[in-house]
């Protein structure tokens, strides 16, 4: 059998050439030598300008420009605020209470402290130095705006001072407060005698008179408590009030600091011997009270006139102080000199001569009378002292010659003795007394008048001098 030959399968079709991008097709050798142009770059998508990024970029640019402007402005502002001001010399200016910043600037410009109140106001409001304070300030010469603001912020106000000499009565202290034109307000009431501590007190404008009195009372209590704690057990005073009373007598008897302990010793010795103190200043206080001065000499009748304070009549201490003693007088009473002195009399030099016997005291009195006679014979250019009393003038109350003034505080035994005041007249005798206590305080002869030295600093207290 013959089989049919099968035809062979057709060959597979040739694969079609596919051209790859960027791949050159086969070229003939002659074509390969020809240069070909580079294909164009692919097109990129176009970006859209604006939007958030552009806004931020604009703001940053403006911020940089503004910062530069601020830096330049601050530099110029600080330079102008630091420039010397127009003041040619230091000046005190009072800034009233409740003054605003603009008002303060106007005041300073009016007073010539600054030139530009608007610059001052800007620097005060935005300088971050704190609120401006009212009060009284010293502005230095050529103070800049910054210096001026520094002065007002720190509150370094002008310090005023008022001095109260030792030995003033409370009424005299109140009068001195009322005479001060820097203090304000009224005094509610005159403090008790001896309750104030004389000293120099500093205050700022705007302080009241009552505040000064309250401070004086507080300081007196503090000082008195300290001194009372360290007093000598031999001092015959039972309470702090008695110590103040005795110190006030010592204060009025001598103005010399070196004499206070010895004068206190005389009074302590007389108290221990139950002798009358016989202090002339107590006579004056018994007559005029808080006024503290007669303005003349003590009359003979006034020496014998009974009052609760007259230590020529009463025994022991008076019922209360006769003045406001200072710290030194309180210290002198708390720790007096240990002597046997019982008498003292003026020695003509501003001090006193002391004695522990009547004979020695009489010799001192004689010397004092010689000093008096020499002074009476000396010419008086002012026509005579205003508080002298003519020794030939009769006392209308007693019909006896009046005593002339002086600083001759002299003591004798008590009234039971046969010796009279100053040891000058024996019982039944007829001698004249030496000059009595000088009550010239408050007159032009007052050595304490217008005294302005600082009692808080070391000093030599000026001696009381006779006219």
BAVO-358670 format. One record per residue (C-alpha): y, z, x; residue in one letter. Coordinates in pm, whole numbers, plus 32768, in hexadecimal, padded with zeros to 4 digits. Each point is the difference from the previous one (the first is absolute). Example, Ala and Ser with C-alpha at 12.3 -4.5 7.8 and 13.67 -1.06 7.14 Angstrom:
BEGIN
7E3E830C84CEa/81587FBE8089s/
***
This chain:
BEGIN
800080008000x/81417FAF806Fx/810A81067FF1x/81727FB97FB9x/80D380498126x/811280E77FABx/81587FAF807Bx/809180EF80FAx/811380E87F7Ex/81637F8C803Ax/80B0809C8126x/80F181187FB2x/81667F997FE1x/80D480318131x/80E581297FE4x/81617FAE7FB5x/80F78056810Fx/80DA811C7FA3x/8147802580B6x/805481588074x/816680667FFBx/80B17FF8814Bx/7ED27F4C8095x/80467EA1806Dx/7F147EF47F9Cx/7F4D7F468111x/80E77F098094x/7FCE7EEB80E8x/805A80348169x/81377F347FD7x/807780CC7EDCx/7FBE814980B6x/81077FA78100x/81137FE47EFAx/80CF813B7FC0x/7FF380967EA9x/810D80C67F46x/7FCB81767FCCx/7FB780657EA0x/812480A97F47x/7FF5817B7FEBx/7F8080947EC4x/810880597F06x/803E81787FD6x/805880997EB5x/817980407FE2x/805981777FF7x/80EF807F7EF6x/812880C2808Ax/8091813C7F56x/7F43810A7F4Fx/7FCB816E8067x/7FF67FBF8178x/81527F577FFBx/8096811E7F37x/7F7F810880F1x/807E7F398128x/81597FEB7F65x/800C81727FBBx/7F9980568163x/81107F218089x/810580A37F25x/7F80815B805Fx/80227FB68171x/81607F827FCFx/805B812E7F2Cx/7F6C80F180FDx/80CA7F638114x/8137801C7F2Ax/7FBA816C7FB2x/7FC98050816Ex/81497F61805Cx/80B080B67EE3x/7F6881518058x/805F7FD38169x/81687FB17FA6x/8007811E7F02x/7F7E810180F7x/80F07F898107x/812780247F14x/7F8781537F81x/7FE4807C8166x/81587F93806Ex/80FC8118804Fx/80D1806A7ED8x/817B80147FDEx/802881798034x/80CE804F8135x/7FAD81767FF8x/7F0E80ED7F55x/805580377E93x/7F8F80EE7EEFx/7FC07F627EADx/7F9780AE7EBFx/7F087F447F23x/802480887E9Dx/7ED580717F3Bx/7F497EF67F34x/809E7EDF80BDx/7F3C7EBA7FEEx/7FBB7F1A8125x/81187F107FA7x/80F281227FCEx/7FA280928152x/803A7EAF80A2x/81597FE87F60x/805881618079x/7F927FB48163x/80C47EBC8002x/813480B17F7Bx/7FE1810B810Dx/7FDF7EF7810Ex/7E9A80538060x/7F767EA57FB1x/80937EA47FD3x/7F077F637F0Ex/7F9480D67ED7x/7F187EEB7F82x/7F487FFE814Bx/7FE7817B7FECx/7F757FF17E9Fx/7EF77EFE805Dx/7F9880C48133x/7FF081457F39x/7F397F6B7EE1x/7F077F3380C5x/7FF880B0814Fx/7EEC80ED7F96x/80B38131808Dx/7FF680D77EC9x/810780737F05x/81648046806Ex/8072816A7FE1x/8151807C7F92x/80C2810280C5x/80F180198124x/7FAC7F3A8138x/80917FB58155x/7FF07E8E8050x/80167FB48172x/80FD7F128092x/7F917E937FE7x/7ED080607F32x/7F417ECD7F8Cx/7F857FC87E9Ex/7EA68073806Fx/8090813A80A0x/80C2804A7EC3x/7ECB7FDF7F26x/7F3A80D880F2x/810581127FE1x/7FF87FF67E84x/7E847FF77FEAx/7FB8811D80F1x/80FE80E17F55x/809A80988139x/812E808D7F4Ex/812F80AE8093x/7FBF81738038x/811E80E67F9Ex/800F816D8068x/809F81377F73x/8019814280C6x/8008815F7F75x/806381038105x/7F48814A8000x/80A881117F3Ax/80897F357EDDx/7FCE808D7EA5x/7F477F377EF9x/81487FC07F4Ex/80997F77813Fx/7ECF7F218037x/801E7F717EA2x/81727FBF803Ex/7FAA7F44813Ex/7F017F307F42x/81027FAB7EF7x/80F37F91810Fx/7F067F018084x/804F7EAC7F68x/7EB37F60805Ex/7F2780E87F2Fx/7FDF7FD87E89x/7FCD80E17ED5x/8061815F7FA3x/7F6C814B806Dx/7F4980A47EE1x/805481628070x/806580BA813Ax/7EC4807480B3x/7FCA81748040x/80A880878137x/7F287FEA8134x/7F0D7F047F68x/807D7ED480CBx/7FBF7FAA816Cx/81397F8B80B8x/7FB97ED180D7x/80537E8F8020x/7F5A7F327EF0x/7FE07E848007x/7FF77F2B7EC8x/802B7E9C7F86x/810C7F807F17x/7F9080457EA0x/7F7E815F8044x/807E810F7F15x/80A2814C804Dx/7EEC80B47F47x/7EFC7F5B80E0x/80AF808B8133x/8007815D7F68x/7E907FE97FA5x/7FAF7F998165x/80CC8122808Bx/7F4780F87F24x/7EAE7F728062x/8057800F8174x/807C81677FDCx/7EBA80707F5Fx/7F377F51810Ex/80C880948122x/8010815A7F65x/7E88800A7FCEx/7FC27F9B816Ax/80F18102808Ex/7F8781157F19x/7E9D7FD1807Ex/80658042816Ax/80FF81177FCAx/7FF9813E80CDx/7F5881257F49x/811F80DF806Ex/81027F4C7F2Bx/805580DF7ED5x/7FFC7EED7EF8x/7EF580037EF7x/801B7EA67F69x/806D7EA38067x/812A80277F17x/8075813280C3x/7FDC7F3F8144x/80DF7EEC7F75x/810281047F95x/8010809F8158x/80047EAA80A9x/81297F977F2Bx/80C5812F8081x/7FA27FAC8167x/80687E977FC3x/815980677F85x/803980F9811Ax/7FDC7F138125x/800C7E8D803Fx/7F64801B8158x/7E927FAD8017x/7FC780E4812Bx/8088812B7F3Fx/7F377FE37EC2x/7ECB80C28075x/80D981188089x/80D780177EC7x/7EBF80087F34x/7F86811880E0x/813780CD7FAFx/7FC17FE47E8Bx/7E8E804C8029x/8053813A80C9x/80F980737EF9x/7F067FC67EE7x/7EF980C880B9x/80F7811E8030x/806C7FE97E92x/81647FAC8069x/80DF7F297F2Ax/80157E9A807Cx/817D7FF27FDDx/80127E858014x/81557F6B7FB6x/7F757EB77F6Fx/7F5180C77EF0x/815680807F8Fx/807D7E9C7FDAx/7ED07F917F3Cx/801D812A7F1Cx/81687F997FB4x/7FE87E857FDCx/7E8D7FB67FD8x/7F927E9C8043x/815B7F8D8064x/7FB280B28145x/81648020807Dx/813880C97FBDx/80E57F2080C8x/80A081398093x/7FA6814880A0x/7F4C811B7F51x/80E2810C7F70x/7FC4816E8046x/7FCB80447E90x/7EF97EED7FF2x/7F3580A68112x/7FDC81357F28x/7FD97F477EB6x/7E9F802A7F76x/7F437EBD7FBBx/7E897FBF7FFBx/80297F44814Cx/80F280E180BDx/7F2580948112x/811680F58059x/7FB580A27EB0x/7E937FBB7FB5x/7EDA806280D6x/7F027F078081x/80017E917FAEx/80D87F647EF0x/7F4E7F7E7EC8x/7FEA7E9E8087x/80717F0E810Ex/81717FC5803Dx/7FCD7E9D8086x/7EF37F08805Ex/7F808059815Bx/7F787EFD80EFx/7EB37FFB80B0x/808980B08136x/808681287F38x/7EB380257F4Dx/7F4B7FF9814Dx/80F18104808Ax/7FB780F17EE2x/7E897FC48013x/8000804B8176x/814280B7805Dx/806280788158x/7F6D81538057x/813280C7805Bx/809A814E7FA1x/81487F5E7F98x/80A9808E7ECCx/815F7F6D8020x/80AA7EBD805Cx/81677F8A8004x/80AD7EB88058x/803B7FD48174x/81157EFB7FEBx/7F2C7EDF8082x/7F557F9F7EBCx/7EE380F28035x/7FCC81747FD7x/7FE2813680D7x/7ED480D97FA6x/7FCA8174802Cx/7EF881017FAEx/80EB8129800Bx/814280537F4Fx/80B5803A814Ax/7FA57EA9807Fx/80647F6A7EB6x/815680A7800Cx/803F7F6C8159x/7FA67EA77F79x/80ED80327EDBx/8116805E80EFx/7FCE7EC380C8x/7FFF7F367EC0x/814E80997F96x/80947F9A814Dx/7F917E9B7FBEx/809D80137EA6x/814D807C8085x/80087EE88102x/7FC27F017EF0x/8109808F7F1Ex/81007FE58118x/7FA27E97804Ax/80DA7EF87F52x/7F667F557ED2x/80727E967FF0x/7F8D7FD57E9Ax/80CE81237F83x/7EDD80EC7FD8x/7EA37FF27F75x/7FE67FB57E90x/7F0B81177FBCx/80A4811680C1x/808381297F3Ex/813680B48074x/7F898156807Bx/813E80977F74x/7FBA7F7B7EA5x/7F88810E7F17x/7EC47FCC7F39x/807480167E95x/7EA9807E7F9Ax/7FEA811D80F6x/815C803B8086x/7F7D7FEB8162x/804A7F0D811Bx/7F357EC47FE4x/7F0E7F9E810Fx/80417EC680C7x/7EEB7EFF8025x/7F247FD8812Dx/7E9A7FDF806Fx/7FD481708056x/7EC8806E7F4Fx/7FCB815F807Fx/7F14810A7F87x/7FFE81777FF1x/7F0A80FA7F6Ex/7FE580267E88x/80F580A77F17x/7F6D8159803Ex/807D7FF48165x/814A8094806Ex/805E7EAE8093x/80A47EF27F33x/7FE27E868015x/7FF37F6D8160x/8006815B809Bx/81797FDD8005x/805F811F7F1Dx/7F73815F8011x/7FE280BA7EBBx/815780817FAAx/80A37F1B80FEx/80F67EEB7FBEx/7FB37ED380DCx/80127E967F90x/7EC77F2C7FEAx/7FCB7ED980E3x/800F7EAB7F5Fx/7F067FC67EEEx/7F187EDB7FBEx/80A17EA9800Bx/7FD07F697EA9x/80A07EB48058x/7EDA7F257F98x/80757EDC7F33x/815E80018097x/80797F27811Ex/7F98811880ECx/7E997FF57F8Ex/7F2E7FAF8138x/7EEC7F767F20x/80E67F137F4Ax/7FB47E8D802Ex/7EEA805080F4x/7F2C7EC7801Dx/7F16803C8124x/7E8F7FCD7FC8x/7F5C81507FC3x/7EAC7F668037x/803A7FBA816Ex/802580ED8126x/8162807F8017x/80DE81238058x/8096808B7EC5x/8179801C8030x/807981658006x/80D380817EE3x/815F8030807Fx/811480DA7F7Ex/814A7F6B7F96x/
***
